């Protein structure tokens, strides 16, 4: 039996990065963000495979963006 961490790593291994950041959660966040993030620093905890961070970088770049996740596989994909 695998540990929870191993299961989480396996789950991330099987998925691609959501570059469009169009999950319901991401859409809700996108609608709540100001249009101009250029002077803001953002910390994203639980970034998964980095899809939202990639979307922000392409569409509304911020001054600084730091993202972290428990999964080494996810961070590697990000």
Backbone as JSON Lines, residues from 0, in Angstrom:
{"i":0,"aa":"X","n":[0.84,-1.18,0.0],"ca":[0.0,0.0,0.0],"c":[0.89,1.25,0.0]}
{"i":1,"aa":"X","n":[0.57,2.18,-0.89],"ca":[1.34,3.43,-0.98],"c":[0.91,4.42,0.09]}
{"i":2,"aa":"X","n":[1.84,5.27,0.47],"ca":[1.51,6.34,1.41],"c":[0.69,7.41,0.69]}
{"i":3,"aa":"X","n":[0.11,8.3,1.46],"ca":[-0.67,9.4,0.88],"c":[0.21,10.26,-0.02]}
{"i":4,"aa":"X","n":[1.46,10.49,0.39],"ca":[2.37,11.3,-0.43],"c":[2.65,10.59,-1.76]}
{"i":5,"aa":"X","n":[2.89,9.29,-1.72],"ca":[3.14,8.54,-2.96],"c":[1.92,8.58,-3.88]}
{"i":6,"aa":"X","n":[0.74,8.45,-3.31],"ca":[-0.5,8.51,-4.1],"c":[-0.65,9.89,-4.74]}
{"i":7,"aa":"X","n":[-0.33,10.94,-3.98],"ca":[-0.42,12.31,-4.49],"c":[0.57,12.52,-5.63]}
{"i":8,"aa":"X","n":[1.79,12.02,-5.46],"ca":[2.81,12.13,-6.52],"c":[2.35,11.38,-7.77]}
{"i":9,"aa":"X","n":[1.82,10.18,-7.59],"ca":[1.33,9.39,-8.74],"c":[0.21,10.11,-9.46]}
{"i":10,"aa":"X","n":[-0.69,10.73,-8.69],"ca":[-1.82,11.46,-9.3],"c":[-1.3,12.61,-10.17]}
{"i":11,"aa":"X","n":[-0.37,13.39,-9.65],"ca":[0.2,14.49,-10.43],"c":[0.98,13.98,-11.63]}
{"i":12,"aa":"X","n":[1.62,12.84,-11.51],"ca":[2.39,12.28,-12.63],"c":[1.51,11.99,-13.83]}
{"i":13,"aa":"X","n":[0.27,11.64,-13.58],"ca":[-0.64,11.24,-14.66],"c":[-1.33,12.43,-15.34]}
{"i":14,"aa":"X","n":[-1.16,13.64,-14.82],"ca":[-1.88,14.8,-15.35],"c":[-0.94,15.81,-15.98]}
{"i":15,"aa":"X","n":[-1.47,16.55,-16.94],"ca":[-0.72,17.62,-17.59],"c":[-0.94,18.93,-16.84]}
{"i":16,"aa":"X","n":[-0.18,19.94,-17.19],"ca":[-0.36,21.28,-16.63],"c":[-1.59,21.92,-17.26]}
{"i":17,"aa":"X","n":[-2.45,22.5,-16.45],"ca":[-3.65,23.19,-16.92],"c":[-3.27,24.63,-17.29]}
{"i":18,"aa":"X","n":[-2.6,24.79,-18.44],"ca":[-2.13,26.12,-18.85],"c":[-3.25,27.12,-19.09]}
{"i":19,"aa":"X","n":[-4.43,26.62,-19.4],"ca":[-5.55,27.54,-19.63],"c":[-6.18,28.03,-18.34]}
{"i":20,"aa":"X","n":[-5.85,27.39,-17.22],"ca":[-6.38,27.76,-15.9],"c":[-7.89,28.02,-15.98]}
{"i":21,"aa":"X","n":[-8.61,27.03,-16.53],"ca":[-10.05,27.21,-16.72],"c":[-10.91,26.28,-15.86]}
{"i":22,"aa":"X","n":[-10.32,25.75,-14.79],"ca":[-11.14,24.98,-13.85],"c":[-12.07,25.96,-13.13]}
{"i":23,"aa":"X","n":[-13.15,25.48,-12.54],"ca":[-14.05,26.4,-11.82],"c":[-13.32,27.23,-10.76]}
{"i":24,"aa":"X","n":[-12.4,26.61,-10.04],"ca":[-11.64,27.34,-9.02],"c":[-10.82,28.46,-9.65]}
{"i":25,"aa":"X","n":[-10.11,28.15,-10.73],"ca":[-9.29,29.18,-11.39],"c":[-10.15,30.29,-11.98]}
{"i":26,"aa":"X","n":[-11.27,29.94,-12.57],"ca":[-12.16,30.97,-13.13],"c":[-12.66,31.92,-12.04]}
{"i":27,"aa":"X","n":[-12.99,31.37,-10.87],"ca":[-13.45,32.21,-9.77],"c":[-12.32,33.16,-9.33]}
{"i":28,"aa":"X","n":[-11.1,32.64,-9.2],"ca":[-9.98,33.49,-8.82],"c":[-9.71,34.56,-9.86]}
{"i":29,"aa":"X","n":[-9.72,34.17,-11.12],"ca":[-9.47,35.13,-12.2],"c":[-10.46,36.27,-12.16]}
{"i":30,"aa":"X","n":[-11.72,35.97,-11.89],"ca":[-12.75,37.03,-11.87],"c":[-12.59,37.96,-10.67]}
{"i":31,"aa":"X","n":[-11.94,37.48,-9.61],"ca":[-11.78,38.3,-8.4],"c":[-10.5,39.13,-8.39]}
{"i":32,"aa":"X","n":[-9.59,38.84,-9.32],"ca":[-8.31,39.56,-9.35],"c":[-8.45,40.92,-10.02]}
{"i":33,"aa":"X","n":[-7.69,41.89,-9.54],"ca":[-7.64,43.16,-10.27],"c":[-6.98,42.96,-11.62]}
{"i":34,"aa":"X","n":[-7.29,43.81,-12.58],"ca":[-6.7,43.71,-13.91],"c":[-5.19,43.94,-13.89]}
{"i":35,"aa":"X","n":[-4.75,44.86,-13.08],"ca":[-3.33,45.21,-13.03],"c":[-2.69,44.63,-11.77]}
{"i":36,"aa":"X","n":[-1.83,43.65,-11.97],"ca":[-1.11,43.02,-10.86],"c":[0.36,43.42,-10.84]}
{"i":37,"aa":"X","n":[0.73,44.33,-11.7],"ca":[2.15,44.64,-11.92],"c":[2.9,45.13,-10.68]}
{"i":38,"aa":"X","n":[2.21,45.66,-9.7],"ca":[2.87,46.15,-8.49],"c":[2.66,45.21,-7.3]}
{"i":39,"aa":"X","n":[2.04,44.05,-7.53],"ca":[1.71,43.13,-6.44],"c":[2.66,41.94,-6.4]}
{"i":40,"aa":"X","n":[2.91,41.45,-5.2],"ca":[3.61,40.18,-5.0],"c":[2.55,39.16,-4.63]}
{"i":41,"aa":"X","n":[2.62,37.98,-5.23],"ca":[1.62,36.93,-5.01],"c":[2.3,35.69,-4.48]}
{"i":42,"aa":"X","n":[1.7,35.08,-3.46],"ca":[2.14,33.81,-2.92],"c":[1.01,32.8,-3.12]}
{"i":43,"aa":"X","n":[1.28,31.76,-3.87],"ca":[0.28,30.71,-4.1],"c":[0.74,29.45,-3.39]}
{"i":44,"aa":"X","n":[-0.01,29.03,-2.41],"ca":[0.27,27.8,-1.68],"c":[-0.65,26.72,-2.24]}
{"i":45,"aa":"X","n":[-0.07,25.6,-2.62],"ca":[-0.84,24.53,-3.25],"c":[-1.01,24.79,-4.73]}
{"i":46,"aa":"X","n":[0.09,25.12,-5.4],"ca":[0.02,25.52,-6.82],"c":[-0.19,24.35,-7.76]}
{"i":47,"aa":"X","n":[-0.1,23.13,-7.25],"ca":[-0.26,21.98,-8.14],"c":[0.78,22.0,-9.24]}
{"i":48,"aa":"X","n":[0.35,21.79,-10.47],"ca":[1.26,21.72,-11.61],"c":[1.53,23.07,-12.25]}
{"i":49,"aa":"X","n":[1.11,24.15,-11.6],"ca":[1.5,25.5,-12.02],"c":[0.67,26.16,-13.09]}
{"i":50,"aa":"X","n":[-0.49,25.6,-13.4],"ca":[-1.33,26.18,-14.45],"c":[-1.75,27.61,-14.18]}
{"i":51,"aa":"X","n":[-2.16,27.89,-12.95],"ca":[-2.61,29.24,-12.63],"c":[-1.44,30.22,-12.66]}
{"i":52,"aa":"X","n":[-0.29,29.79,-12.15],"ca":[0.9,30.64,-12.19],"c":[1.28,30.96,-13.64]}
{"i":53,"aa":"X","n":[1.19,29.96,-14.52],"ca":[1.49,30.18,-15.94],"c":[0.5,31.15,-16.55]}
{"i":54,"aa":"X","n":[-0.78,31.02,-16.21],"ca":[-1.8,31.92,-16.75],"c":[-1.53,33.36,-16.31]}
{"i":55,"aa":"X","n":[-1.26,33.54,-15.01],"ca":[-0.96,34.88,-14.49],"c":[0.22,35.47,-15.24]}
{"i":56,"aa":"X","n":[1.27,34.7,-15.4],"ca":[2.47,35.19,-16.07],"c":[2.19,35.64,-17.51]}
{"i":57,"aa":"X","n":[1.3,34.93,-18.19],"ca":[0.97,35.28,-19.58],"c":[-0.02,36.45,-19.68]}
{"i":58,"aa":"X","n":[-0.99,36.52,-18.79],"ca":[-2.11,37.46,-18.97],"c":[-2.11,38.67,-18.03]}
{"i":59,"aa":"X","n":[-1.63,38.5,-16.82],"ca":[-1.62,39.6,-15.85],"c":[-0.35,39.53,-15.01]}
{"i":60,"aa":"X","n":[0.8,39.74,-15.59],"ca":[2.05,39.59,-14.86],"c":[2.09,40.42,-13.57]}
{"i":61,"aa":"X","n":[2.63,39.8,-12.54],"ca":[2.76,40.49,-11.26],"c":[4.23,40.84,-11.03]}
{"i":62,"aa":"X","n":[4.44,41.67,-10.04],"ca":[5.81,42.08,-9.68],"c":[6.63,40.85,-9.28]}
{"i":63,"aa":"X","n":[6.02,39.98,-8.49],"ca":[6.69,38.76,-8.04],"c":[5.64,37.7,-7.79]}
{"i":64,"aa":"X","n":[5.92,36.49,-8.22],"ca":[4.98,35.38,-8.04],"c":[5.76,34.2,-7.48]}
{"i":65,"aa":"X","n":[5.38,33.75,-6.3],"ca":[6.01,32.59,-5.67],"c":[4.92,31.53,-5.5]}
{"i":66,"aa":"X","n":[5.21,30.32,-5.97],"ca":[4.25,29.23,-5.88],"c":[4.92,28.02,-5.24]}
{"i":67,"aa":"X","n":[4.16,27.3,-4.41],"ca":[4.69,26.12,-3.72],"c":[3.64,25.03,-3.67]}
{"i":68,"aa":"X","n":[4.11,23.79,-3.64],"ca":[3.21,22.65,-3.51],"c":[3.93,21.55,-2.74]}
{"i":69,"aa":"X","n":[3.16,20.67,-2.13],"ca":[3.66,19.53,-1.38],"c":[4.27,18.48,-2.32]}
{"i":70,"aa":"X","n":[3.8,18.45,-3.56],"ca":[4.23,17.44,-4.52],"c":[5.46,17.89,-5.3]}
{"i":71,"aa":"X","n":[6.53,17.13,-5.19],"ca":[7.73,17.41,-5.97],"c":[7.47,17.22,-7.46]}
{"i":72,"aa":"X","n":[6.64,16.23,-7.81],"ca":[6.3,15.99,-9.21],"c":[5.55,17.19,-9.78]}
{"i":73,"aa":"X","n":[4.6,17.7,-9.03],"ca":[3.82,18.87,-9.49],"c":[4.71,20.08,-9.69]}
{"i":74,"aa":"X","n":[5.58,20.36,-8.74],"ca":[6.48,21.51,-8.86],"c":[7.41,21.32,-10.05]}
{"i":75,"aa":"X","n":[7.85,20.1,-10.29],"ca":[8.68,19.83,-11.46],"c":[7.97,20.14,-12.76]}
{"i":76,"aa":"X","n":[6.69,19.82,-12.83],"ca":[5.9,20.13,-14.03],"c":[5.66,21.63,-14.16]}
{"i":77,"aa":"X","n":[5.52,22.29,-13.02],"ca":[5.27,23.73,-13.04],"c":[6.47,24.46,-13.61]}
